[in-house]
Amino acid sequence: MSEWLSWQLADSAFPTGSFAHSFGLEAAWQHGEIPAVEKLRDFVEATIVQTGYSVLPLVNEAFESVTRLEELDTLANAFLTNPVANRASRIQGSTLVGTAERIWPSESVRALKARSDAKYAHVAPLTGVTFRLLGLRLDTVQRIVLYTTARGVLSAAVRLGIVGSYEAQRLQYGCEPCLNGVAERCRNLIIHDLSQTAPLIDLMQSAHDRLYSRLFQS
């Protein structure tokens, strides 16, 4: 595995479409659930934990068993009952594999694109399969998933005007203990461990489409 590749995939310039999503933050903010920086910190950490338990089990299983992609994609679709989160997952999954096909064209990636086009294309199982085809280790994949979740929420917070860039970076740095803890607890999770740990965030995100005005898709 190239260490440079892992940095490239974690970079905000890598076009996966995550910049269009706030992970439920926009709806939570408009509903008055983020009145102060401390609440934003709580939101970010709750989202990291939720990612560990609702995304990593699917990433782990898909990484270990590429042939089960369709089964895991169907499971992801059933698990994501929130229509906003479901749609966001499908958009990001399709964007991820489409981007990989353009940057690293190969027979295996083209075959993966065809398989994803035939199903729902949820981002969690596709992340596991795509990153394995690119040669990453599973522990690196897990950390990229958790890191980009935290970065995505805080990037959205800056664009929404909740915090400035410097404060967002301080919050990102302060997430290290949470990121390490979730990475350790969730590194061996499988689909039987799949769970929703932040139902209030899920509930607020489901109201995203009913916001009077919005910057993000989710």
PyMOL commands that set and color helices and strands:
alter all, ss='L'
color gray80, all
select helices_A, chain A and resi 3-10+18-20+25-30+37-54+56-64+66-79+83-103+107-117+123-133+138-160+165-174+176-186+191-193+199-206+208-210
alter helices_A, ss='H'
color red, helices_A
deselect
rebuild
show_as cartoon
